[in-house]
């Protein structure tokens, strides 16, 4: 487990970063890469970024550390994409953790096993650490999903090279037969078309949506554990991209050391449909359901309504 390189992606949240380092101390990875976005042009952000970088001085076990600190703020899409590009200049595979993603010890074991098993498989391009199925039963130790959730994950250099952070292919791809038949329902297709239109037009500053679409373009699948192995402590009202969803906690169970592998490498459509309906809250991103969602939110909590409404109506 210790031999798998780990990339930490951080910015301006020293408290979260400290908790992540505490989790890593239990595993003591041998090779750690740290990429931090730079501060925005205000003193508070400068101070938070400096405090976050100071946290890494607490790494006191025997390991090799490489750092990549951007002097100025690049934003989510450029900052993280360039950080991962930098990581794969040195490594052929590895684990990627943002500062608010706290993994279990077993997460590293699972990623290590899956990276070795599927490193030469052209269908598999990502190893996930989170599971949003809650009570859905998966008989094997993991399943194959179209969703490459980014709350603690692993991949290979050759898979990451498929990523186009600007999704320049999107205008042509969205007119293709592949895109028109990719999703299970018209609602889902409409949802993701809107997401990627906004991403392409720079209305959403996200590195994760381009990464997802880049894998969908080639039909890439993600290995997803039957239990959740990572706790995201940064979701909720004050976050960049998850404030539209309510803060949720998921149980963290460990799989057995002897993994039970699926017989076939095929997408689990039932699981993916469930995740779309419950995690992505597909309807709530589209009209008229979006308006109904806000009305219910206003009745329940007017203050939270005000904090969310600006992002919801972009």
Buried (B, 14 or more C-beta within 10 A) or exposed (E): BEEBBBBBBBBBBBEBBBBBBEBBEEBBBBBBBBBBBBBBEEEEBBEBBEBBBEBBEEBEEEBEEBEBBBEEBBBBBBBBBBBBBBBBEEBEBBBBBBBBBBBBEBBBBBBBBBBEBBEEEEEBBBBBBBBBBEEBEBEBBBBBBBBBBBBBBBBBBBBBEBBBBEBEBBEEBBEEEEBEEBBEEEBBBBBBBBBBBBBBEEEBBBBBBBBBBBBBBEEBBBBBBBBBBBBBBBBEEEBEBBBBBEEEEBEBEBBEEEBEEBEEEEBBEEBBBBBBBBBBBBBBBBEEBBEEBBEEBBEEEEEBBEEBEEEBEE
